[in-house]
Amino acid sequence: MYNVQTKEEAESKAAEQGSTLEWLEGGDCRVISQVLPAVKTSSNGNKAFFNQIIAAYTGWIDSRNKLKEAVVFADDSALPDDIIMDLSKFMTSEACAYRWSPGKFVIVDNTVAYHSRQPFAGRRRVFAAIGHGTKEIDSKRTHLVLNSGDKMPQIGLGLWKIPKDICADTVYEAIKMGYRCLDSAADYGNEEQTGQGIKRAIDEGIVTRADLFITTKLWNTFHRPEHVKLACEKSMSDLGIDYVDLYLIHFPIALKFVPIESAYPPEWINNDPAINQGQPRMIPD
């Protein structure tokens, strides 16, 4: 555990970590750790329940450890069994099982996520990288790093319900004030005006297109594969840009296709008299 050769070296290493070693008969060793906080700040800046109580309490069973006795309070009294078991059930219910396949690997930051393994058949191979040192938490961090490696501003301007007559000016002033993330959607009905505000800010040299993170969304009437590109290109045309940074499915609800020239944005209804005798209603795809 300490990567040393003698008891004296082990005691010295343990002392550096605030622990004490008690040597028992048969060459066994009892580790008495310092009092540690149950909650710590993770590397991502969030607070986390940070300890190995569950693993020690329910899992360390061998010739030296007994179930529910491997970890105790400083005075050797038992932990509250009902509370610890409730925590164990919670962790099981919230666990994310990683589905393995040849060539896949996972990197776990143990300051953020607890890890374990389920029973399996076959040979187990472990490749581990252990890092030393600390990482300072930047409370002034302005961006989040996505799985793709792209950086998304943590704060953005939502464009829902901004009236068309003030939308362009609102977007322009927001960019001028420092906003770099714009959350748009075809259904908001103001992407053309949003594009006007973006163009004005770029033309005046306040930002470049690369400085902005622009999101738009696929509306429910365009869910068929052959309609997705059509919808995306329409949004980009209205926004006056040649790419979006993030394209989302607005709702996981597919509605009947409505041609752009018939109604745009088509919203939640279809008023085709041939379909519903003029009564507005939702039409499933």
N, C-alpha and C positions, 0 to 999 in steps of 0.2 A: 504493500500500500504506500509506503514512503520511499521505496526504491533505495534502501540502505542495506548494509551488511551486518550491523551489530545492534544490540539493544540500546546501547548508549546513543548511537546515531538516530535510532528511531525515536527515542525520548526527546532528543534535541529537535527533530523535525516536528514532533507532536507539539512541543512547547511553542514553536513558532506559530502554530495554528491555534494556540490557546487550549490545547487538550493535554490530558495527563494519561499515561499508560500505567496500568496495574497488571503486573505479571502474575499469572495463575499457574497452578500445578499442571504438568503435562505440556508446558510450553505455550499455553494459550495466553491471550492478552485481552484485557478489558480496556476499552477506550472511554474515557470520561471527558466529554467535550465541554467547551465553554457554553454558557447560555447564549443561544442564538435567536434572532428575531424570526417569527413565523412568516412575516410579510416583508418582502424586500422589493426594491425597484429593479425591474428587468432591464436588459440592454436596450429594449425599445421604449423605455421611459414609463411603462405601465407598472403598477404594483401587482405582485403575484404572491400566492401562497407558496413559499419557497422552502421546501425541506423534503426529507425522505421518511417522514413519520409513517406514511402508509406502507411503503415498501418494507421498512424495518418491522413494523408492528404485525403485518399480515404475511410477510413473505420470507423472512430470514429464519428458516427452520433447518437445523442440523444438529450435530452432536453437542454443539456449544450454545445454541440458541433455541429457546422454546417459543411456541406460538404466543403472541401477545405479551412476551416478556423481553423481547430483544431490545426494546427501547422503553425507558421509564423516566419518571421525573427525577430531579436531582437528589431527592430524599429516598429514592428507591420505591416510591409508591407508584401504583399502576395508573396508566392513563385512563380517562373515562371511555370505556369500551363503546358505549352507544354513540358518542360523538365521533370517534375515530371510524367506526363502521359506517356511519352516515356519510362521512367524507369519502370513504372507499367506494360506496355505492354511487355517489355523485361523480367521482372520477371515471368510474366504469361507464356510466350513462353518457358522459360527455366525451368519451374517448373517440379518437379518429383512427380507424384501422387503415394502414397503408397497404394497398394491394401490390404485392411484388410481382415482377416479371423479369426475365433475363435482361441484364444491362441497366436496370434501374438502381438508383441509390437515393438515400435521403440524408440530408444534413440537418441536424437538430441543434438548436441553440437552447441548452438546458436552463438558461436563465429565463426563457420565455415558455418553453413547453417541457413537461415531464415526459419521459419515454419509458417504454417497457416492451416486452415481446410476448406473443401468444404461443401456445404449444404448437409444434410443427414436426414434420417428419423430414429426415434428410440431414445432410451435413451443414453445420452453421459456420459461416465465415464472417469475420468482423474486421472492417477496416476503420480504424479510429484515428482522428486527428485531435490532439489535445492542445489547446491554446492557453497561453499564460498571459497575465496582465489584465488591465481593466480598460474599459471604454467609457469615456466621458459622455454623459447624456447631454445632448444639445437642446436645451429648452427653447431655443430660438429657431429650430429647424423649420423651414418653410415648405418642404416637399416630402412626399412619401414615395418610396421606390416600389414600383409594381413588379409582378412576376416577370414581366417582359424586360425589365431593366429601365423602363421609362420612368421619369419623375413627374408626379402629379402634385400640384400645389394643394396644401391642406385646406385652404379656404378658397371658395369660389362663389361666383355670382349665379344664383338660380334665376332663370328667365321666365318661369311660369307666371302667368297673370300680369306680366308687364304690358300695358296697353301699347298698341302699335304706334300711336302718335308721339310717345315719349321713349320708346324702346331704343332707338338709335342713339339718342342723347344719353340715356341711362348707361348703355354699354360703353360709350365713349368716355363718360365721366368716371365710370368704374375702373376702366383700364388706366386712365390718367391718375387715379388715386392709388393704383398699385395692384388691382385685381389682375390675375393672369389665368385663372380658370373660369371658363364660361360653360354653364350647364344648360344646353338647349334641347329642343325636341321638335319634331315635325308637328306634333299635336298642339304645341303652344301657339302656333299660328303667327309667330313673329320672327321667324328666322331671316326673312328678307331684311327686316329692319335691324335685326342683330348684326347681319353682315354689313350694313351701312355704317354702324358704329365701329365695327372692327376695321373696316377700310379707312375710315377717317383717322383712327388712331395710328394705323400703319403708315398712311400717307404723310402724317405729320411727324413721323419718326419717333413716336413715343415708344413703340414696340415693333418687333418684327413678327412675322407669322410664327417663327420658331420659338418666340418667347411665350406664346399662348398655348394653353391646353384646352382644346375645344371638344366638348362632348355633345353628341346628338343621339337620337333614339329612333328605332324602327317601330312604326306604328302597327297596330293590330291587323289592319287590312292588307299589310304587305308581307305576311309571314311566309307565304309560299316561296320556295327557293328562287323561282324565276322573277319574283317581284322585289327581292331584297336589294339587288344592285340598283334597280330603278328608284327605289325610295332613298337609298343612300346618295345617289347622284343628284336627286332633286334637292335634298337638304344641303349638300355641298354647293350646289348652284345658288341656292337662296342665300347661303352664308357667305358666298363669294370666296370660297377656299377650295383648294384642290386635294385636301386630305383632312380627315378628322383624327383626333388623337384617341378617342374612345367612342365606339359605336355600340349602343346597348339595345336589347329588346325591351321596349317600354313596359309592356305587360305580357305575361305568359298566357295570353288569351288571343286566339286566332279568330278574326272576323272576316266576313265575305269581302273579297277584293273590290275596291272602288277605284276606277281609273282616275288619275290625277286631273284630267280635263273635266271630269264630272263633278268632283267635289274635293277640295283640298284646303285644310286638312279634313278628312272624312269624319273625324270624331268617332263617337260610339254608336251612331245610328246610320240607317240606310233608308232613304226616302223613295226608293224606286217603287212607283205605284204597281208595277207588274209583279212585284214581290210581296208587298204588304198592304196593298190598297190604300197607300198614302199615309199609313199610320207608322210614325217613327218607332223603330225598335231595333234591338241588337240582332244581327244576323250571324250565326256561327259560320265559320269557314267550312 
